[in-house]
Amino acid sequence: MYPNPTNDKINIKGSYLSENCHLVICDLTGKIQHRQKLPTPHLLEYEISLPESLENGLFLIQLEREKKPLGEPKKLLIQRN
C-alpha cells in the first residue's frame, strides 16, 4: 500500500485479490469508518480514492474476502491539506 501517509488516494498491489474482496478502514478503536468493494478482481494493482469523510488521523486498513481478513491490518496515516 502506498503512498503512506496520504491525503486522498492509496494504491494497493496484490495477486491474492479475487472476487468479493473489500477494503475496510477502521479507526484505532476498531470501529469501521469506510468499507468498499474492490473493482475488477483480475487487476494486480488498485487505486482507491479515500472518502472526504475520513479526516486527518491514523487508521487501520484491512483487505477482506467474504468478510474474512486477508493478512494483517496495516496502519494508514491520512494527512489532508
Secondary structure, DSSP 8 states (H G I E B T S, - for coil): -B-SSBSSEEEEE-TT--TTEEEEEE-TTS-EEEEEE-S-TT-SEEEEE--TTS-SEEEEEEEEETTEEEEEEEEEEE---
